[in-house]
Amino acid sequence: MSASDVRPAVPEWLLVPDDANALVEAVWPPEAARGDDGVLTIGGAPVTDLAQRFGTPLYVFDQDAVMAQARRVRAAFDAAAERHGTTARVYYASKAFLSTEVVRWVTAEGLAVDVATGGELAVALAAGADPARIGLHGNNKSRVELARAVELGVGSVIVDSLVEIDRLAEIAAERGAVQPVLVRVNSGVHAETHDFLATAHEDQKFGFALTDADAVVARIRELPSLRFLGLHCHIGSQIFGTAGFAESASRLVEVHARLLTGGDVPVLNLGGGFGIAYTSVDDPTDIEDLADGIVDAVARECAERGIPLPILAFEPGRAIVGRAGITLYEVGTTKAVRVADDLTRLYVSVDGGMSDNARPALYGAAYSARIASRTSAEPAALTRVVGRHCESGDIVVDAEYLPGDVAPGDLLAVPATGAYCFSLASNYNYVPRPPVVAVSNGLARVIVRGETIDDLLARDAGILTEGAE
């Protein structure tokens, strides 16, 4: 193993802060602040009150921040599309975080909803979402899921294989329906954060190769129970800038133009993946700049080919809810560990971990943290926030500077956990999943109930109940 293969004890980007209590503005919910007593407030509610009332770990969402961001994203894409004489559709990518309440929040702001399973579809419907404003994704949708979508009149099914196309056509025909579909294609552009890589081929489970799109669409157009709407492409996640989208658009519009010779192609869906800030060095692109840059790129490609600009669709998820959420923990133990002759790291163990935030273990995702129940004048110490699970890789925040007197009983807050933390939560080590609380104007309420150990035991069919033989 070379030295370059070893993870550095301190990431190059992590600098000792002037104030280890300060909240980095772009990372925390917009209205996050500290009171005169040093206690962090979210949505106007002190986190000490939230912890006392609901316990820890605790997912906390600033409801007003979610709704304001949904409104901002929709306005940005509406304005960008209008400048070029077309319209935009914004779907909330529900896999980022899904509950009936968040569906109500985003649909109230004019967003449609994108789901990927029958379970996600059921939640959206329970929230009152209009089926005509739902898109159904997935590379292996079951017959039951497809039949449900057709019966409901789901606005679009994003088809992912020839098998699925024939299956969906049969289901729709049996019901005398015509199901609108988008075809998911791979443009060969992979965009991750600051860089993008353009390749000729895709080796992944989603979508069709762009070179196969013409034949796939021709097949759909032969089937009277399906109606082709357009192409769908998703190039990655946590993307900063518009370069990857522009490169992908040039490839998609080329195929889109060819497909117009065989019939209408009213929609082009460019997916989502817009990034947010997790740490002090992350510099995500403003949504207005993203919208303008992406729509301008598509407009240029269409103008060069002399074709009209289609309806443009987008699917942000993390960009809607990520920054609006935090996770609140209580510190259980601390332990100083000498990692080099001149370097000591303080391990701070909290009452959650990889069961409520799997992203650091899955992807090496970087997060930040702050003491939330007080401030401290102690010098900053290099820390690693770790969870309670029986895994050495159970890391919540790999590297952070916190006041050196962080101690058992302190509340610790990890920001930017609104996306993919609750969604990926598990019961590893038989740990119950935390509740989700929404806060608005200082008032908090549970929007997803937490689990108890009794809930987990109730699923174990081997436990004898009273009176059972």
C-alpha positions, 0 to 999 in steps of 0.5 A: 500500500502506498502512502497515497492510499492511506487516508490522512489523519486530517483532511487538507481542506479542514482548517482550525476554525477561529471559533469552534462554535460558529455555524457555517451559514451555507451548511445549516438551515437558513434560520439556524442560530444560537440564543443568548445562552448559546443553545442552537435553535432550529425553526425558532425552537431550542434544540435542548427543548426538542431533545427533552421532549422527543429524545435523541437521536432526533431528525429535525426539519425546518418546515419553512426552509423546505417549503421556501427552497421548493418555492425557490427551485420552482421559480428558478426553473420556471423563469429560465424556461419562460425566457426561452419560450417553454415551460418547466416541470419540477418533480420532488425526488422523494427518495431523498426524504419521504413522508406524507407531510413533506409531500404536502409541503412540496406539492403546496409549492407547485412541485410534482412528485417522483417515486421509485417503488410501490411503497413510495407511491403509496405514501405520495397518494396518502398525502393527497398527491395527484397521480397525474403529477407523479412519475414512477421510476425503477429498473425492476418495477413489479407487475403489481406496481405497474398495474397500480400506476396504470389504474391510478393514471400516473402521469409518467412511467419511466421505462428502463428495459425492453422487458418492462416496455412489453410488460407495461404495454400488456397491462395497459392494454388489458385495462383499456388504457394508454400509459404515457412513458419516458425512456431512461437513457444514459448519455455517457456523462457522469457528473460528480461534484466538480468534475465530469467524465464523458464516456462512450458506454455505460456499465450500470443497471439503469437505462438504455444506451443512447445508441439504442434510443431510436429502436426503443422509441420505435418499439414504443410507438408501435404499441397502441397502449403506450404514449411516448413522451420523451427522454429521461437522463440522470447524470449523477448526484451532488453536482456543482456547476452546469458543465456536466449537464451541458455536455449531456444536453448536447447528446440528448438533444441530438437524439431528441431531434432525430426522434421528432422525425417520427412523431411528437417528443413533448418532454425532455427530463434532465433529472436532478443531482444538484449539490448542497454544502456539507462542509465549510469548503463546499461551494454549491451552485446557486439554483438560479445559476443552475437553472439558467445554465442548464436551460440555456444549454438545451436552448442552444442545442435546439437552436443549432438544430432548428427544433423547438425547445421541449417542456423541460423537467427536473427532479431535485431531491437533496437540493430541496430538503438536504440543508433544511434537516439536522440530526441531534445526538447526545454525547455518551463518551469521549476518548483521546487517541494518539494517532501520531507522535504530534497528533491526538484525536478526540473520539466523541461517541454519540447515541446514534450512528450508521443506523441513522446516517449510513452515508459516511459508511457507504460513500465516505461522505463528509459531514460537520458538527457543532455542540448544540446545547452550549458554547465554549471558549475552549480551544478547538480540538481535532475530533471524530464523531462516532456512533454506538454500533459494533463497527469500526467504520461507524463514523458520523463525522470523520474529522471536525474541530470542536471545543476541547471540552466537549463532554458526555451529556452535551448535545451535538448537531450534525447539519445537512442531514435532510436527505438520504439519512432517514431514507437509508436508516436501518435497525442495525444492532437492533437500534430503533429508528429515530423520530422525525420532527418538523419545526415551524415558528418555534412549534415542533411536531412529530411527522414520522414516529420513532420506533421502540424496542417493543416495535422491533420485538413485535416483528420477531415471530419466534417470541411467544406471546402470553397464552401461546403454547 
